[in-house]
C-alpha cells in the first residue's frame, strides 16, 4: 500500500508518499480501506519528533479515518466486510489501509458522506471524553473553549449548544470570531485584542464559567483559573503556550476548582472503546439531526500531506483539514 512516511524529523517537506507493507490485522481488529483521514496538530508534533507513536502502534501519521472494511478479525462480531465506517486511530490514517481495534470503529453518521466522516472521530472523542464525561458539562452551564475556530473548537461549540450550554470562545481574527458566532457561540473574544479573563468576568457578572477546554496550557493557566466559577472545571488538552506555569493555589482553594489534563492517544483500548460507545450514543444523534455539522476548510490528496501540514501550522484555517486517498 501507499502511505505518507516521515523520512526524517523536521518541517512539512519531510513527508513523502512511499510504497510500504500492508498493516497486520489482529484477531480483535478490522482492516479498513481508507477513504479519507484528517490532519491534527499531534501529527505535526510527531513529524517534528516531539510526539512519538505509542509502542506497538502504526509508525505512520493519522489519528482518525473513514473508509470501507476489507477484513475482520476472528474475534470481531459487530462489523462485516463492506461496512462503511469511521474510526479513532493510534496512528496509521495517512495510508491506503489501516488496522484498528473493532471497539474504536463507528458507523458513518446519517446524512454525512464517507469522506467528511473522517473529520469527526478525533474531535468527537476528545470533546465528549473531556468536557462531558470528565468535566460533566451540563445544560444551563457556561463553557469556554480556547481556539474556537479549530477542529476541536468548531465541534465543541456545536455539541455544547446542542446540550444546552452557553458557549464562550477565543479566536484570533474577526473572520474566525464571526464564523464561531455563526455556529452558535454566544460570546466571542479576540485574544489578540482583549484579555479573555476580564471579558469572561464582565459577561458573567463576576461569576465565571463552569467548564473550560484549553489547548494552550502554561500561558493561560492562571487566567483560566481566574475565569472559573466556584466548583469550575478546567481540562487541558494541549500545550501550545508552553507546558510550565506558576499558579496561585489559593485561587484553586477558594473556588474548589478542578484541573485535569490528558489526551486520547495514550488511553487503553478499553478506555477508547468506552468513549466510542458514549460518542455513538450521545453525539451521533446530534449529527443525524443536522445540529452538529462537519466543518471542513480544505481537502487535499494524500500525496499533498506536506501542503496540508503547512496550512495547519499557518493557523489560517477554520475547522478541519482532510486528506483524501
N, C-alpha and C positions, 0 to 999 in steps of 0.2 A: 504494500500500500504506500501511498504518498503521505508524508507528514511534514510539518514545519519543525526543523531541528535548530537548536541553539548551538551554532558552530563554535562559539567561544563566548564568554560573558562580555556584555558591552551594550552598545546602542542598538537601535532597531535593525540596523544593517546586518547584524549577526544572524538574523533569522533567515533560513533558507529552506526551500522545499526540496525534499530528498525522498528517494525510494528506501523504505525501511521494512523490517519484519512485521508481519501481522501480530496483533496482540494475542496473548494466550488467554483463553477463557477458562475461569474456574467453574466448579460444579454449581456454585450458587450465584453465577453471573449470567448476564446476557451480552451478546455481541451485537453492537449497533453499527449499521452503515450510516455514517454521519452525513446529515443534510446541511447542518449549519452549527456553528459554535459562536460564542460571544467573547469579546475582549474585556478582561477585568484588570484592575490595577495590580493585582497579585501577579498577573502574567508578566508585567513589565519589571516587577521586582525580581521574579525568577530569572528573567532574561539577563538581569544585571548580576546575578549570583547572590542576591540578598534574601531569597525565599526558596530554599531547596524543596524539591518534591519529597513528601513523606516516604520513608523506607518501604520498599515493596510496591510502590505505585508507578504509573507510567512516567517515563522521563520527559514526555512531551507536554507542552503547554495546553491549557484549556480546561476550565473548571465546570463547564456545562456544555450540553449539546442537544440537538434534536436529530431524529432520523428514524430509520426502519430497522426492526430487529431481524438479524440474519441467522442467529442461532441462540438456543437457550441451554444452560447447564442442566444436568440431570436432576438437580435438587430444586429447580425452578418450576413452579406450577401456575403462577399468576399471569405469566406472559407467554406469547407464542410467536413463532416466526411470521413476519409480515406486519406485526403490530407497529403502528406509528406512535412514537414516544418522544419524551424529552427526559433528560437525566442530569443529576448532580454528580460531578466527577471529582476525583482527587487529582486528575490530570489526564491528558490524552485527547482532549477535544479538537486540537489543531491537527486532525488527521482524517483519513477516509474511513477508518474503522476504530472503534473503541470498545473495550470490555468494561463492564460496570456491575457491581453488586445489584441484584434484582430489586432490593429494597430501596434503591436510590433512583428508581425509574418512575416516571409519571406519565399518564396518558396526555395526549395533546388536548388542551382546553377547548371546549366547543367554540367555534367561530374564529379560531386562531390558525393561521397557516403553519405548515410544518417548519418552514424557515423561521418565522417570527417566534415560534415556541422556544427556540434556543435562547431567547432573551430573558426567560423567566426563572429557571431553576435557582441560579445563584442569588439573585436579588430576593426572590420569594422566600427561600430558605433562610437567608441572612436576616431579613427584616422580621419574618414571623418568629424565628427562634430567639432573637434578641428582644425586640420591643414588645412582643406579645407573650410568648411562652415564658420568658425570663422576667422582663420588666413589667409584665402584666398591664400594659396599656389598655384602658377600657373606655367605653362611651362616656362622653362628658369631660374627659381629661384633656389637658393641654400637652402637646407633643412638639418638641423642637428637633428638626433634622438639619444637620450641617451638610453642605453640599447638596442642596435641594434639587439641582439640575442634573446630578449624576444618575447613573443607572439605579443605584440604591435609592437615591433621593426621590426620583420621579415615581418609582414604585411605592415607596413609603408614604408619600403624600396621598396617593390614590387609595391604598388599603386602609390607612388611618382614617381618612374621611369616610370611607365605606363603613368603618366600625364605629363612627360617631365621635371621633376626637376632633379637637380644634388644632390645626396644624400651623406651626411656625417654621419657616425655613431661612437658611442663609445661602446666598449665592453672590457671585462677583461681578454681575453686569445687569443692566436694566433689561436686556433681552431675556436673560435667564430668569430674572425675577418675574417678568411678565408671563413667561411660559409656565412657571410654577403656580402663579395665580390662576392661570387657565386650567391647570389640573385640579384646582380646588384649595390650594394653600390659602390660609386666612391672613397670615401676617408674613410678609416677605421682606427680609432685611439684607441690605447690601453691606457685606462685611468689610468692603474696601472703604466705605464712606461713613459707616456707623459702628458704634460699639454695640454688639448684639446683646450683651448683658443689660446695658442701660435700656435698650429698646424693649426687651422682654419685661423688665421691671415696670416700665411705663405702660405697656399693653395689658399687664396683668394686675395693675394697681398694687404692685409690690409683692404679690404672692408668688410669682414664678411659675414655671411649667412643671408638670408631673413626671414626664419622661423625656430624656434627651438621647438621641442616637448620634454618635460622634465618630468621625473618621479622621479627625485632626490630631487628637492626643495631647501631648505635652503643652503646646502653645495655648490651648483653650481650657486646660483643666480647671484652673481657679475660676475663670469666668463661667464655665459650665456649672460649677458648684454654686456660684453666686446666683445663677439663673434658675436653680431648682427650687421647687416648693418644699414645704415640710413634708416628709416622707417621700421625697422625689427620688427618681432612679436614673442614673447615668450609665449608659452602656457604650463602651469604647470598642470600635471595630477597626481602627487604623491609627497610624502614627505619622500622617502626612506633615504634621507640625512638630515632629520630634517625639521621642519616647521617654524623655526625662523632664520632670517638673517638680516644683516645690509648692505645697498647698498648706493652707491654714486648716488644721484638723478641727478647730473649734467650729468651723462652718458645717462640717460633716455632722458633728456632735449636736449642734443646735437644730439642725434640720432633720435629724435621724435619716440622713441620706444614704443611699446605696450606690456604690460604684463597682461596676463589673466590666470585664473585658474578655474578649475571646473571638476566635474565628471558627469557620466551618471545616476547613480542610483537614485539620488535625483531629477532628472528632472521630470516635469509633464508628464502624459500620452500623452498629446497633443504634447509636445516637442519631446518625444521619437518617436511618430508616424511620425512626420515630418522628423526626422533623418532617420528612417527606409525607408521611401519613397525615400529620396535622395540616400541612400545606394543602394537600389534596382536599381535605375535609373543610377547611376554612377559607382558603384563598381561591381555589378553582371555581367555586360557585360565583364569586365576585367577578371573575374574568368571564364566565359564561353569561352573566347578566350584563356585560359590557360596562361595568362600573370600574374595572381595572383594565387598562389597555396597554399593549406593548408600546414603549416609546423608543423608537429606533432612529438614530441620527443618520447612519450610513451603512450600506452593505459593501463589503469588499470580497473579491475572490480569495480563497485560502492562500493562494500564491502571493498575495499582496499583504500578508500579515505585518510586514515591516511598516508599510504605509499606515495600516490601522493602528499600530503602536504609536507612530508619530502623532497621529490625530489625538489619541487618548492622552498622551503626555503634553499636548498643547493646551488641553482643557478647553478647547473651543466648542466641543460637542455638547449636546444636551441629550441625556438618556443613554442608550446602549449603542455599541458598535458591533456589528455582526459580520462574521466570516462565513462565506458560503462555499461548500465543497463542490 
